[in-house]
Structure formats: structure tokens, C-alpha cells
Amino acid sequence: MAAASRARAAVATVLMEKFEVSADSIRPDASLASLDLDSLALAELALTLQERLGVRVDESEATQRTTVAELTATLAARQITAGVR
């Protein structure tokens, strides 16, 4: 699976399963704040994605202003750089 597809799937799955965000709400242009994630949830999101994808995710990369597309792109780039398969 390509890094972008894997990152996109991980973000969507974590948002739906862990934070009960509806699939319809998870649009590329949706900010994490618009998905009702507060600062504690953002820290938990970063940690969960880090564990799931095997790449470092800084909390500064998952802020309330970050969009789903930006987070996905960051994670995909990290996977490519880290050589995660």
C-alpha cells in the first residue's frame, strides 16, 4: 500500500474508532478543531498514529488548525523517509 493511502486510512480509522468522528466529517479540508478534537485529544491522536504507523509524530504537526490533508501528507512523507512499509 502506498504511503499516502496507508496514512489516509490510518488517520480516518483512528478518528472514527478512537474519537467517534463520523466518516462524513473526515474531509481533506477539515481542520482537527472542526472535528471537535481538543488539545488532549490531539496529543492522543499523535501518539496513536505514531504507534500505528511506526513513524514519529510531533504534537506540533497535529494542531487544531491542521487539516486532515496536511496531517496525512506529513505522515506519508515520514513513512517514505523512514522507509516504513
All heavy atoms as a GROMACS GRO file, in nm:
protein
  623
    1MET      N    1   0.087  -0.119   0.000
    1MET     CA    2   0.000   0.000   0.000
    1MET      C    3   0.090   0.123   0.000
    1MET      O    4   0.185   0.131   0.075
    1MET     CB    5  -0.089  -0.003   0.125
    1MET     CG    6  -0.184   0.114   0.136
    1MET     SD    7  -0.284   0.116   0.285
    1MET     CE    8  -0.400  -0.014   0.253
    2ALA      N    9   0.060   0.218  -0.084
    2ALA     CA   10   0.138   0.341  -0.092
    2ALA      C   11   0.130   0.417   0.040
    2ALA      O   12   0.032   0.408   0.113
    2ALA     CB   13   0.087   0.428  -0.206
    3ALA      N   14   0.236   0.493   0.068
    3ALA     CA   15   0.244   0.566   0.195
    3ALA      C   16   0.125   0.659   0.215
    3ALA      O   17   0.067   0.664   0.324
    3ALA     CB   18   0.374   0.644   0.202
    4ALA      N   19   0.084   0.730   0.110
    4ALA     CA   20  -0.029   0.823   0.123
    4ALA      C   21  -0.158   0.749   0.155
    4ALA      O   22  -0.235   0.793   0.241
    4ALA     CB   23  -0.045   0.905  -0.004
    5SER      N   24  -0.180   0.637   0.090
    5SER     CA   25  -0.302   0.558   0.116
    5SER      C   26  -0.301   0.503   0.257
    5SER      O   27  -0.404   0.504   0.325
    5SER     CB   28  -0.314   0.443   0.017
    5SER     OG   29  -0.330   0.493  -0.113
    6ARG      N   30  -0.186   0.454   0.298
    6ARG     CA   31  -0.174   0.398   0.433
    6ARG      C   32  -0.196   0.507   0.540
    6ARG      O   33  -0.266   0.485   0.638
    6ARG     CB   34  -0.036   0.334   0.450
    6ARG     CG   35  -0.022   0.260   0.579
    6ARG     CD   36   0.104   0.174   0.579
    6ARG     NE   37   0.112   0.104   0.704
    6ARG     CZ   38   0.213   0.110   0.788
    6ARG    NH1   39   0.319   0.180   0.757
    6ARG    NH2   40   0.210   0.044   0.901
    7ALA      N   41  -0.138   0.624   0.518
    7ALA     CA   42  -0.154   0.734   0.612
    7ALA      C   43  -0.299   0.780   0.618
    7ALA      O   44  -0.355   0.801   0.726
    7ALA     CB   45  -0.062   0.851   0.573
    8ARG      N   46  -0.361   0.794   0.501
    8ARG     CA   47  -0.501   0.837   0.494
    8ARG      C   48  -0.592   0.738   0.567
    8ARG      O   49  -0.678   0.776   0.645
    8ARG     CB   50  -0.542   0.852   0.347
    8ARG     CG   51  -0.674   0.919   0.324
    8ARG     CD   52  -0.703   0.951   0.177
    8ARG     NE   53  -0.638   0.870   0.076
    8ARG     CZ   54  -0.529   0.906   0.007
    8ARG    NH1   55  -0.473   1.022   0.028
    8ARG    NH2   56  -0.477   0.826  -0.085
    9ALA      N   57  -0.569   0.610   0.544
    9ALA     CA   58  -0.650   0.507   0.610
    9ALA      C   59  -0.630   0.508   0.761
    9ALA      O   60  -0.726   0.495   0.837
    9ALA     CB   61  -0.616   0.370   0.553
   10ALA      N   62  -0.505   0.526   0.805
   10ALA     CA   63  -0.477   0.529   0.949
   10ALA      C   64  -0.543   0.648   1.016
   10ALA      O   65  -0.605   0.634   1.123
   10ALA     CB   66  -0.326   0.531   0.973
   11VAL      N   67  -0.533   0.764   0.954
   11VAL     CA   68  -0.595   0.885   1.012
   11VAL      C   69  -0.746   0.865   1.022
   11VAL      O   70  -0.806   0.889   1.128
   11VAL     CB   71  -0.561   1.010   0.928
   11VAL    CG1   72  -0.645   1.130   0.971
   11VAL    CG2   73  -0.413   1.043   0.939
   12ALA      N   74  -0.809   0.820   0.916
   12ALA     CA   75  -0.954   0.801   0.918
   12ALA      C   76  -0.996   0.697   1.021
   12ALA      O   77  -1.091   0.719   1.098
   12ALA     CB   78  -1.003   0.759   0.779
   13THR      N   79  -0.925   0.586   1.026
   13THR     CA   80  -0.959   0.479   1.121
   13THR      C   81  -0.947   0.526   1.265
   13THR      O   82  -1.037   0.503   1.346
   13THR     CB   83  -0.869   0.355   1.097
   13THR    OG1   84  -0.891   0.309   0.964
   13THR    CG2   85  -0.900   0.245   1.195
   14VAL      N   86  -0.838   0.593   1.296
   14VAL     CA   87  -0.818   0.641   1.433
   14VAL      C   88  -0.924   0.745   1.470
   14VAL      O   89  -0.981   0.740   1.579
   14VAL     CB   90  -0.675   0.698   1.452
   14VAL    CG1   91  -0.661   0.769   1.586
   14VAL    CG2   92  -0.572   0.586   1.440
   15LEU      N   93  -0.951   0.837   1.378
   15LEU     CA   94  -1.053   0.939   1.409
   15LEU      C   95  -1.190   0.875   1.432
   15LEU      O   96  -1.261   0.914   1.524
   15LEU     CB   97  -1.060   1.041   1.295
   15LEU     CG   98  -0.943   1.138   1.287
   15LEU    CD1   99  -0.951   1.221   1.159
   15LEU    CD2  100  -0.937   1.229   1.409
   16MET      N  101  -1.225   0.776   1.352
   16MET     CA  102  -1.356   0.713   1.367
   16MET      C  103  -1.363   0.623   1.490
   16MET      O  104  -1.459   0.629   1.566
   16MET     CB  105  -1.391   0.633   1.241
   16MET     CG  106  -1.424   0.721   1.122
   16MET     SD  107  -1.481   0.630   0.976
   16MET     CE  108  -1.338   0.532   0.934
   17GLU      N  109  -1.262   0.541   1.510
   17GLU     CA  110  -1.268   0.442   1.618
   17GLU      C  111  -1.237   0.500   1.755
   17GLU      O  112  -1.304   0.468   1.852
   17GLU     CB  113  -1.171   0.327   1.588
   17GLU     CG  114  -1.216   0.242   1.471
   17GLU     CD  115  -1.118   0.131   1.437
   17GLU    OE1  116  -1.013   0.118   1.503
   17GLU    OE2  117  -1.148   0.054   1.342
   18LYS      N  118  -1.136   0.582   1.763
   18LYS     CA  119  -1.092   0.633   1.894
   18LYS      C  120  -1.167   0.759   1.936
   18LYS      O  121  -1.191   0.780   2.054
   18LYS     CB  122  -0.942   0.657   1.891
   18LYS     CG  123  -0.881   0.678   2.026
   18LYS     CD  124  -0.730   0.666   2.017
   18LYS     CE  125  -0.667   0.650   2.150
   18LYS     NZ  126  -0.663   0.517   2.202
   19PHE      N  127  -1.202   0.842   1.838
   19PHE     CA  128  -1.263   0.971   1.870
   19PHE      C  129  -1.407   0.983   1.823
   19PHE      O  130  -1.467   1.090   1.835
   19PHE     CB  131  -1.176   1.084   1.814
   19PHE     CG  132  -1.037   1.083   1.869
   19PHE    CD1  133  -0.932   1.032   1.795
   19PHE    CD2  134  -1.011   1.128   1.998
   19PHE    CE1  135  -0.803   1.027   1.846
   19PHE    CE2  136  -0.883   1.124   2.051
   19PHE     CZ  137  -0.779   1.072   1.975
   20GLU      N  138  -1.461   0.877   1.767
   20GLU     CA  139  -1.600   0.869   1.723
   20GLU      C  140  -1.640   0.981   1.628
   20GLU      O  141  -1.750   1.035   1.634
   20GLU     CB  142  -1.693   0.864   1.845
   20GLU     CG  143  -1.667   0.742   1.931
   20GLU     CD  144  -1.757   0.734   2.053
   20GLU    OE1  145  -1.838   0.826   2.077
   20GLU    OE2  146  -1.745   0.633   2.124
   21VAL      N  147  -1.548   1.015   1.538
   21VAL     CA  148  -1.576   1.115   1.435
   21VAL      C  149  -1.646   1.041   1.321
   21VAL      O  150  -1.604   0.933   1.281
   21VAL     CB  151  -1.445   1.180   1.384
   21VAL    CG1  152  -1.471   1.273   1.268
   21VAL    CG2  153  -1.375   1.253   1.498
   22SER      N  154  -1.752   1.100   1.268
   22SER     CA  155  -1.824   1.034   1.158
   22SER      C  156  -1.740   1.037   1.031
   22SER      O  157  -1.666   1.133   1.006
   22SER     CB  158  -1.959   1.103   1.134
   22SER     OG  159  -1.939   1.228   1.074
   23ALA      N  160  -1.754   0.935   0.951
   23ALA     CA  161  -1.678   0.925   0.826
   23ALA      C  162  -1.707   1.045   0.734
   23ALA      O  163  -1.616   1.092   0.666
   23ALA     CB  164  -1.713   0.794   0.755
   24ASP      N  165  -1.830   1.093   0.735
   24ASP     CA  166  -1.867   1.208   0.650
   24ASP      C  167  -1.792   1.335   0.689
   24ASP      O  168  -1.774   1.424   0.607
   24ASP     CB  169  -2.017   1.234   0.658
   24ASP     CG  170  -2.099   1.122   0.598
   24ASP    OD1  171  -2.044   1.045   0.517
   24ASP    OD2  172  -2.218   1.112   0.632
   25SER      N  173  -1.751   1.344   0.816
   25SER     CA  174  -1.682   1.464   0.864
   25SER      C  175  -1.534   1.466   0.828
   25SER      O  176  -1.471   1.570   0.830
   25SER     CB  177  -1.695   1.474   1.017
   25SER     OG  178  -1.829   1.484   1.054
   26ILE      N  179  -1.480   1.350   0.796
   26ILE     CA  180  -1.336   1.339   0.770
   26ILE      C  181  -1.308   1.374   0.624
   26ILE      O  182  -1.294   1.288   0.538
   26ILE     CB  183  -1.284   1.199   0.807
   26ILE    CG1  184  -1.319   1.168   0.952
   26ILE    CG2  185  -1.133   1.190   0.786
   26ILE    CD1  186  -1.290   1.025   0.993
   27ARG      N  187  -1.304   1.503   0.597
   27ARG     CA  188  -1.275   1.555   0.464
   27ARG      C  189  -1.133   1.610   0.462
   27ARG      O  190  -1.082   1.653   0.566
   27ARG     CB  191  -1.371   1.669   0.430
   27ARG     CG  192  -1.518   1.629   0.426
   27ARG     CD  193  -1.607   1.749   0.397
   27ARG     NE  194  -1.563   1.875   0.457
   27ARG     CZ  195  -1.584   1.910   0.584
   27ARG    NH1  196  -1.650   1.831   0.666
   27ARG    NH2  197  -1.540   2.027   0.629
   28PRO      N  198  -1.068   1.611   0.349
   28PRO     CA  199  -0.930   1.662   0.342
   28PRO      C  200  -0.914   1.803   0.398
   28PRO      O  201  -0.814   1.835   0.461
   28PRO     CB  202  -0.896   1.657   0.193
   28PRO     CG  203  -0.985   1.550   0.139
   28PRO     CD  204  -1.113   1.559   0.219
   29ASP      N  205  -1.014   1.889   0.375
   29ASP     CA  206  -1.005   2.028   0.419
   29ASP      C  207  -1.053   2.051   0.562
   29ASP      O  208  -1.047   2.163   0.612
   29ASP     CB  209  -1.082   2.118   0.323
   29ASP     CG  210  -1.232   2.088   0.323
   29ASP    OD1  211  -1.271   1.973   0.352
   29ASP    OD2  212  -1.310   2.180   0.292
   30ALA      N  213  -1.098   1.946   0.629
   30ALA     CA  214  -1.147   1.962   0.767
   30ALA      C  215  -1.030   1.980   0.863
   30ALA      O  216  -0.933   1.904   0.860
   30ALA     CB  217  -1.228   1.839   0.808
   31SER      N  218  -1.039   2.084   0.946
   31SER     CA  219  -0.936   2.103   1.049
   31SER      C  220  -0.964   2.007   1.164
   31SER      O  221  -1.078   1.962   1.183
   31SER     CB  222  -0.937   2.247   1.100
   31SER     OG  223  -1.053   2.270   1.176
   32LEU      N  224  -0.860   1.978   1.239
   32LEU     CA  225  -0.880   1.888   1.353
   32LEU      C  226  -0.971   1.952   1.458
   32LEU      O  227  -1.046   1.882   1.525
   32LEU     CB  228  -0.744   1.848   1.412
   32LEU     CG  229  -0.654   1.770   1.314
   32LEU    CD1  230  -0.520   1.738   1.378
   32LEU    CD2  231  -0.722   1.644   1.263
   33ALA      N  232  -0.968   2.085   1.466
   33ALA     CA  233  -1.059   2.155   1.559
   33ALA      C  234  -1.204   2.135   1.515
   33ALA      O  235  -1.292   2.116   1.600
   33ALA     CB  236  -1.026   2.303   1.565
   34SER      N  237  -1.229   2.137   1.384
   34SER     CA  238  -1.367   2.120   1.336
   34SER      C  239  -1.420   1.980   1.364
   34SER      O  240  -1.540   1.956   1.359
   34SER     CB  241  -1.376   2.152   1.186
   34SER     OG  242  -1.316   2.049   1.108
   35LEU      N  243  -1.328   1.888   1.394
   35LEU     CA  244  -1.368   1.751   1.429
   35LEU      C  245  -1.382   1.735   1.580
   35LEU      O  246  -1.393   1.624   1.631
   35LEU     CB  247  -1.264   1.651   1.374
   35LEU     CG  248  -1.244   1.656   1.222
   35LEU    CD1  249  -1.135   1.558   1.180
   35LEU    CD2  250  -1.372   1.629   1.147
   36ASP      N  251  -1.382   1.848   1.650
   36ASP     CA  252  -1.400   1.853   1.796
   36ASP      C  253  -1.289   1.785   1.874
   36ASP      O  254  -1.313   1.725   1.979
   36ASP     CB  255  -1.537   1.794   1.838
   36ASP     CG  256  -1.652   1.880   1.791
   36ASP    OD1  257  -1.635   2.003   1.786
   36ASP    OD2  258  -1.759   1.825   1.761
   37LEU      N  259  -1.166   1.797   1.826
   37LEU     CA  260  -1.051   1.743   1.899
   37LEU      C  261  -0.986   1.855   1.980
   37LEU      O  262  -0.941   1.954   1.924
   37LEU     CB  263  -0.950   1.681   1.804
   37LEU     CG  264  -1.000   1.566   1.717
   37LEU    CD1  265  -0.888   1.514   1.628
   37LEU    CD2  266  -1.055   1.453   1.802
   38ASP      N  267  -0.984   1.838   2.112
   38ASP     CA  268  -0.919   1.938   2.197
   38ASP      C  269  -0.771   1.902   2.210
   38ASP      O  270  -0.723   1.806   2.149
   38ASP     CB  271  -0.987   1.945   2.334
   38ASP     CG  272  -0.983   1.814   2.411
   38ASP    OD1  273  -0.901   1.725   2.378
   38ASP    OD2  274  -1.060   1.800   2.508
   39SER      N  275  -0.697   1.979   2.289
   39SER     CA  276  -0.552   1.960   2.297
   39SER      C  277  -0.514   1.821   2.350
   39SER      O  278  -0.418   1.760   2.303
   39SER     CB  279  -0.487   2.069   2.380
   39SER     OG  280  -0.542   2.072   2.510
   40LEU      N  281  -0.589   1.769   2.445
   40LEU     CA  282  -0.561   1.635   2.496
   40LEU      C  283  -0.586   1.529   2.389
   40LEU      O  284  -0.507   1.437   2.369
   40LEU     CB  285  -0.646   1.606   2.620
   40LEU     CG  286  -0.625   1.472   2.687
   40LEU    CD1  287  -0.479   1.454   2.729
   40LEU    CD2  288  -0.716   1.458   2.808
   41ALA      N  289  -0.695   1.544   2.316
   41ALA     CA  290  -0.726   1.450   2.207
   41ALA      C  291  -0.621   1.457   2.098
   41ALA      O  292  -0.584   1.355   2.040
   41ALA     CB  293  -0.865   1.480   2.150
   42LEU      N  294  -0.569   1.576   2.070
   42LEU     CA  295  -0.465   1.591   1.967
   42LEU      C  296  -0.337   1.518   2.008
   42LEU      O  297  -0.273   1.453   1.926
   42LEU     CB  298  -0.437   1.738   1.939
   42LEU     CG  299  -0.550   1.814   1.872
   42LEU    CD1  300  -0.520   1.963   1.869
   42LEU    CD2  301  -0.575   1.760   1.732
   43ALA      N  302  -0.302   1.528   2.136
   43ALA     CA  303  -0.183   1.456   2.185
   43ALA      C  304  -0.205   1.305   2.173
   43ALA      O  305  -0.115   1.231   2.131
   43ALA     CB  306  -0.155   1.495   2.329
   44GLU      N  307  -0.324   1.260   2.206
   44GLU     CA  308  -0.358   1.119   2.196
   44GLU      C  309  -0.359   1.072   2.049
   44GLU      O  310  -0.313   0.963   2.017
   44GLU     CB  311  -0.493   1.094   2.261
   44GLU     CG  312  -0.523   0.948   2.282
   44GLU     CD  313  -0.650   0.926   2.363
   44GLU    OE1  314  -0.704   1.021   2.422
   44GLU    OE2  315  -0.695   0.810   2.366
   45LEU      N  316  -0.409   1.158   1.961
   45LEU     CA  317  -0.410   1.128   1.818
   45LEU      C  318  -0.267   1.110   1.768
   45LEU      O  319  -0.237   1.012   1.697
   45LEU     CB  320  -0.480   1.240   1.741
   45LEU     CG  321  -0.476   1.230   1.588
   45LEU    CD1  322  -0.555   1.110   1.539
   45LEU    CD2  323  -0.531   1.359   1.527
   46ALA      N  324  -0.179   1.203   1.803
   46ALA     CA  325  -0.039   1.195   1.759
   46ALA      C  326   0.025   1.066   1.807
   46ALA      O  327   0.092   0.996   1.729
   46ALA     CB  328   0.038   1.317   1.808
   47LEU      N  329   0.005   1.031   1.932
   47LEU     CA  330   0.064   0.910   1.988
   47LEU      C  331   0.008   0.784   1.920
   47LEU      O  332   0.083   0.692   1.884
   47LEU     CB  333   0.040   0.903   2.139
   47LEU     CG  334   0.096   0.781   2.210
   47LEU    CD1  335   0.247   0.774   2.195
   47LEU    CD2  336   0.058   0.783   2.357
   48THR      N  337  -0.121   0.780   1.901
   48THR     CA  338  -0.185   0.664   1.838
   48THR      C  339  -0.137   0.645   1.695
   48THR      O  340  -0.106   0.532   1.653
   48THR     CB  341  -0.338   0.677   1.843
   48THR    OG1  342  -0.379   0.692   1.979
   48THR    CG2  343  -0.406   0.556   1.783
   49LEU      N  344  -0.127   0.754   1.620
   49LEU     CA  345  -0.080   0.745   1.482
   49LEU      C  346   0.067   0.703   1.477
   49LEU      O  347   0.108   0.626   1.391
   49LEU     CB  348  -0.101   0.877   1.409
   49LEU     CG  349  -0.247   0.909   1.377
   49LEU    CD1  350  -0.260   1.053   1.328
   49LEU    CD2  351  -0.303   0.811   1.275
   50GLN      N  352   0.144   0.752   1.572
   50GLN     CA  353   0.285   0.714   1.580
   50GLN      C  354   0.298   0.564   1.602
   50GLN      O  355   0.376   0.496   1.535
   50GLN     CB  356   0.350   0.792   1.694
   50GLN     CG  357   0.496   0.765   1.712
   50GLN     CD  358   0.558   0.862   1.811
   50GLN    OE1  359   0.547   0.983   1.795
   50GLN    NE2  360   0.620   0.809   1.914
   51GLU      N  361   0.219   0.511   1.694
   51GLU     CA  362   0.222   0.367   1.722
   51GLU      C  363   0.173   0.285   1.602
   51GLU      O  364   0.230   0.182   1.568
   51GLU     CB  365   0.136   0.335   1.844
   51GLU     CG  366   0.195   0.388   1.974
   51GLU     CD  367   0.100   0.378   2.090
   51GLU    OE1  368  -0.020   0.346   2.072
   51GLU    OE2  369   0.145   0.403   2.203
   52ARG      N  370   0.069   0.331   1.539
   52ARG     CA  371   0.009   0.257   1.428
   52ARG      C  372   0.096   0.257   1.303
   52ARG      O  373   0.103   0.156   1.233
   52ARG     CB  374  -0.129   0.317   1.396
   52ARG     CG  375  -0.207   0.232   1.298
   52ARG     CD  376  -0.349   0.280   1.289
   52ARG     NE  377  -0.419   0.250   1.412
   52ARG     CZ  378  -0.540   0.199   1.418
   52ARG    NH1  379  -0.605   0.172   1.307
   52ARG    NH2  380  -0.598   0.176   1.533
   53LEU      N  381   0.159   0.370   1.274
   53LEU     CA  382   0.236   0.383   1.150
   53LEU      C  383   0.386   0.361   1.167
   53LEU      O  384   0.457   0.347   1.068
   53LEU     CB  385   0.210   0.520   1.087
   53LEU     CG  386   0.066   0.543   1.040
   53LEU    CD1  387   0.047   0.687   0.998
   53LEU    CD2  388   0.031   0.448   0.928
   54GLY      N  389   0.432   0.362   1.290
   54GLY     CA  390   0.575   0.340   1.314
   54GLY      C  391   0.664   0.457   1.277
   54GLY      O  392   0.781   0.439   1.249
   55VAL      N  393   0.607   0.577   1.276
   55VAL     CA  394   0.686   0.697   1.249
   55VAL      C  395   0.657   0.801   1.357
   55VAL      O  396   0.550   0.803   1.417
   55VAL     CB  397   0.655   0.757   1.110
   55VAL    CG1  398   0.698   0.663   0.999
   55VAL    CG2  399   0.510   0.794   1.095
   56ARG      N  400   0.755   0.888   1.378
   56ARG     CA  401   0.741   0.993   1.478
   56ARG      C  402   0.636   1.094   1.434
   56ARG      O  403   0.633   1.134   1.318
   56ARG     CB  404   0.876   1.062   1.497
   56ARG     CG  405   0.876   1.174   1.598
   56ARG     CD  406   1.014   1.235   1.611
   56ARG     NE  407   1.073   1.276   1.485
   56ARG     CZ  408   1.046   1.392   1.423
   56ARG    NH1  409   0.960   1.477   1.475
   56ARG    NH2  410   1.105   1.422   1.308
   57VAL      N  411   0.550   1.133   1.527
   57VAL     CA  412   0.451   1.237   1.500
   57VAL      C  413   0.461   1.339   1.613
   57VAL      O  414   0.433   1.308   1.728
   57VAL     CB  415   0.306   1.180   1.496
   57VAL    CG1  416   0.207   1.292   1.468
   57VAL    CG2  417   0.294   1.068   1.396
   58ASP      N  418   0.508   1.458   1.580
   58ASP     CA  419   0.517   1.564   1.680
   58ASP      C  420   0.380   1.624   1.704
   58ASP      O  421   0.301   1.638   1.610
   58ASP     CB  422   0.612   1.675   1.632
   58ASP     CG  423   0.755   1.628   1.621
   58ASP    OD1  424   0.794   1.539   1.697
   58ASP    OD2  425   0.827   1.682   1.536
   59GLU      N  426   0.355   1.660   1.828
   59GLU     CA  427   0.226   1.724   1.859
   59GLU      C  428   0.210   1.854   1.780
   59GLU      O  429   0.098   1.891   1.747
   59GLU     CB  430   0.215   1.750   2.010
   59GLU     CG  431   0.196   1.623   2.090
   59GLU     CD  432   0.183   1.646   2.238
   59GLU    OE1  433   0.127   1.751   2.278
   59GLU    OE2  434   0.230   1.560   2.314
   60SER      N  435   0.320   1.918   1.745
   60SER     CA  436   0.312   2.042   1.668
   60SER      C  437   0.263   2.018   1.525
   60SER      O  438   0.225   2.110   1.455
   60SER     CB  439   0.448   2.112   1.664
   60SER     OG  440   0.542   2.032   1.596
   61GLU      N  441   0.264   1.893   1.483
   61GLU     CA  442   0.217   1.858   1.349
   61GLU      C  443   0.069   1.821   1.348
   61GLU      O  444   0.011   1.799   1.242
   61GLU     CB  445   0.299   1.742   1.293
   61GLU     CG  446   0.444   1.778   1.275
   61GLU     CD  447   0.533   1.661   1.252
   61GLU    OE1  448   0.504   1.549   1.299
   61GLU    OE2  449   0.637   1.681   1.185
   62ALA      N  450   0.011   1.812   1.466
   62ALA     CA  451  -0.132   1.780   1.478
   62ALA      C  452  -0.195   1.883   1.571
   62ALA      O  453  -0.226   1.854   1.687
   62ALA     CB  454  -0.151   1.638   1.532
   63THR      N  455  -0.211   2.004   1.520
   63THR     CA  456  -0.271   2.112   1.598
   63THR      C  457  -0.416   2.130   1.557
   63THR      O  458  -0.462   2.070   1.460
   63THR     CB  459  -0.196   2.245   1.578
   63THR    OG1  460  -0.219   2.289   1.443
   63THR    CG2  461  -0.047   2.230   1.603
   64GLN      N  462  -0.487   2.215   1.627
   64GLN     CA  463  -0.627   2.237   1.594
   64GLN      C  464  -0.644   2.297   1.455
   64GLN      O  465  -0.745   2.276   1.390
   64GLN     CB  466  -0.694   2.323   1.700
   64GLN     CG  467  -0.707   2.246   1.831
   64GLN     CD  468  -0.788   2.320   1.933
   64GLN    OE1  469  -0.782   2.443   1.941
   64GLN    NE2  470  -0.863   2.248   2.012
   65ARG      N  471  -0.542   2.369   1.406
   65ARG     CA  472  -0.550   2.430   1.273
   65ARG      C  473  -0.511   2.333   1.162
   65ARG      O  474  -0.537   2.359   1.045
   65ARG     CB  475  -0.460   2.552   1.266
   65ARG     CG  476  -0.521   2.671   1.334
   65ARG     CD  477  -0.445   2.795   1.294
   65ARG     NE  478  -0.411   2.866   1.416
   65ARG     CZ  479  -0.300   2.930   1.438
   65ARG    NH1  480  -0.206   2.934   1.347
   65ARG    NH2  481  -0.278   2.990   1.551
   66THR      N  482  -0.446   2.223   1.197
   66THR     CA  483  -0.402   2.126   1.097
   66THR      C  484  -0.523   2.063   1.029
   66THR      O  485  -0.620   2.027   1.095
   66THR     CB  486  -0.320   2.014   1.165
   66THR    OG1  487  -0.211   2.072   1.236
   66THR    CG2  488  -0.266   1.915   1.063
   67THR      N  489  -0.516   2.050   0.898
   67THR     CA  490  -0.624   1.982   0.826
   67THR      C  491  -0.593   1.834   0.814
   67THR      O  492  -0.478   1.792   0.831
   67THR     CB  493  -0.644   2.040   0.684
   67THR    OG1  494  -0.529   2.012   0.607
   67THR    CG2  495  -0.674   2.189   0.687
   68VAL      N  496  -0.694   1.758   0.782
   68VAL     CA  497  -0.677   1.614   0.762
   68VAL      C  498  -0.575   1.592   0.648
   68VAL      O  499  -0.487   1.506   0.659
   68VAL     CB  500  -0.812   1.547   0.731
   68VAL    CG1  501  -0.794   1.403   0.686
   68VAL    CG2  502  -0.904   1.554   0.853
   69ALA      N  503  -0.583   1.669   0.542
   69ALA     CA  504  -0.491   1.655   0.429
   69ALA      C  505  -0.347   1.686   0.471
   69ALA      O  506  -0.254   1.615   0.430
   69ALA     CB  507  -0.533   1.745   0.314
   70GLU      N  508  -0.327   1.789   0.550
   70GLU     CA  509  -0.192   1.824   0.595
   70GLU      C  510  -0.134   1.715   0.683
   70GLU      O  511  -0.016   1.678   0.668
   70GLU     CB  512  -0.195   1.958   0.672
   70GLU     CG  513  -0.224   2.077   0.586
   70GLU     CD  514  -0.256   2.203   0.666
   70GLU    OE1  515  -0.295   2.193   0.785
   70GLU    OE2  516  -0.244   2.311   0.607
   71LEU      N  517  -0.214   1.663   0.774
   71LEU     CA  518  -0.167   1.556   0.862
   71LEU      C  519  -0.133   1.432   0.781
   71LEU      O  520  -0.029   1.369   0.801
   71LEU     CB  521  -0.272   1.525   0.968
   71LEU     CG  522  -0.237   1.415   1.068
   71LEU    CD1  523  -0.107   1.447   1.142
   71LEU    CD2  524  -0.351   1.394   1.165
   72THR      N  525  -0.219   1.397   0.687
   72THR     CA  526  -0.195   1.280   0.602
   72THR      C  527  -0.067   1.296   0.522
   72THR      O  528   0.013   1.203   0.512
   72THR     CB  529  -0.315   1.258   0.509
   72THR    OG1  530  -0.432   1.235   0.588
   72THR    CG2  531  -0.294   1.140   0.418
   73ALA      N  532  -0.045   1.414   0.465
   73ALA     CA  533   0.076   1.439   0.385
   73ALA      C  534   0.202   1.430   0.471
   73ALA      O  535   0.303   1.372   0.429
   73ALA     CB  536   0.068   1.577   0.319
   74THR      N  537   0.196   1.483   0.592
   74THR     CA  538   0.310   1.476   0.683
   74THR      C  539   0.342   1.331   0.717
   74THR      O  540   0.458   1.289   0.713
   74THR     CB  541   0.281   1.554   0.813
   74THR    OG1  542   0.262   1.692   0.779
   74THR    CG2  543   0.393   1.541   0.914
   75LEU      N  544   0.239   1.254   0.748
   75LEU     CA  545   0.260   1.113   0.783
   75LEU      C  546   0.313   1.033   0.665
   75LEU      O  547   0.402   0.949   0.682
   75LEU     CB  548   0.129   1.052   0.834
   75LEU     CG  549   0.077   1.109   0.966
   75LEU    CD1  550  -0.063   1.058   0.993
   75LEU    CD2  551   0.171   1.076   1.080
   76ALA      N  552   0.261   1.058   0.547
   76ALA     CA  553   0.308   0.987   0.427
   76ALA      C  554   0.455   1.018   0.401
   76ALA      O  555   0.534   0.927   0.372
   76ALA     CB  556   0.223   1.024   0.307
   77ALA      N  557   0.492   1.144   0.413
   77ALA     CA  558   0.633   1.184   0.392
   77ALA      C  559   0.724   1.118   0.495
   77ALA      O  560   0.833   1.071   0.461
   77ALA     CB  561   0.646   1.336   0.399
   78ARG      N  562   0.679   1.112   0.619
   78ARG     CA  563   0.758   1.046   0.724
   78ARG      C  564   0.778   0.899   0.695
   78ARG      O  565   0.884   0.844   0.716
   78ARG     CB  566   0.689   1.060   0.858
   78ARG     CG  567   0.705   1.193   0.921
   78ARG     CD  568   0.832   1.198   1.005
   78ARG     NE  569   0.868   1.334   1.036
   78ARG     CZ  570   0.804   1.410   1.123
   78ARG    NH1  571   0.702   1.363   1.190
   78ARG    NH2  572   0.843   1.534   1.142
   79GLN      N  573   0.672   0.832   0.647
   79GLN     CA  574   0.683   0.690   0.616
   79GLN      C  575   0.784   0.667   0.503
   79GLN      O  576   0.863   0.574   0.509
   79GLN     CB  577   0.548   0.634   0.575
   79GLN     CG  578   0.449   0.622   0.689
   79GLN     CD  579   0.317   0.571   0.639
   79GLN    OE1  580   0.298   0.453   0.627
   79GLN    NE2  581   0.226   0.663   0.608
   80ILE      N  582   0.780   0.752   0.402
   80ILE     CA  583   0.872   0.738   0.289
   80ILE      C  584   1.015   0.761   0.337
   80ILE      O  585   1.106   0.683   0.306
   80ILE     CB  586   0.834   0.835   0.176
   80ILE    CG1  587   0.701   0.792   0.115
   80ILE    CG2  588   0.945   0.842   0.071
   80ILE    CD1  589   0.638   0.895   0.024
   81THR      N  590   1.036   0.867   0.415
   81THR     CA  591   1.168   0.899   0.466
   81THR      C  592   1.222   0.788   0.556
   81THR      O  593   1.339   0.754   0.550
   81THR     CB  594   1.164   1.032   0.545
   81THR    OG1  595   1.117   1.135   0.458
   81THR    CG2  596   1.301   1.071   0.596
   82ALA      N  597   1.133   0.732   0.638
   82ALA     CA  598   1.175   0.628   0.732
   82ALA      C  599   1.183   0.490   0.666
   82ALA      O  600   1.232   0.395   0.727
   82ALA     CB  601   1.078   0.622   0.849
   83GLY      N  602   1.134   0.480   0.545
   83GLY     CA  603   1.136   0.352   0.476
   83GLY      C  604   1.039   0.252   0.535
   83GLY      O  605   1.056   0.131   0.522
   84VAL      N  606   0.932   0.300   0.598
   84VAL     CA  607   0.830   0.213   0.657
   84VAL      C  608   0.748   0.152   0.546
   84VAL      O  609   0.704   0.219   0.454
   84VAL     CB  610   0.737   0.292   0.753
   84VAL    CG1  611   0.624   0.205   0.802
   84VAL    CG2  612   0.818   0.346   0.869
   85ARG      N  613   0.726   0.022   0.555
   85ARG     CA  614   0.647  -0.048   0.453
   85ARG      C  615   0.524  -0.107   0.515
   85ARG      O  616   0.517  -0.145   0.621
   85ARG     CB  617   0.730  -0.156   0.388
   85ARG     CG  618   0.850  -0.097   0.323
   85ARG     CD  619   0.905  -0.190   0.217
   85ARG     NE  620   1.029  -0.139   0.166
   85ARG     CZ  621   1.038  -0.050   0.070
   85ARG    NH1  622   0.933   0.001   0.014
   85ARG    NH2  623   1.155  -0.010   0.026
   0.00000   0.00000   0.00000
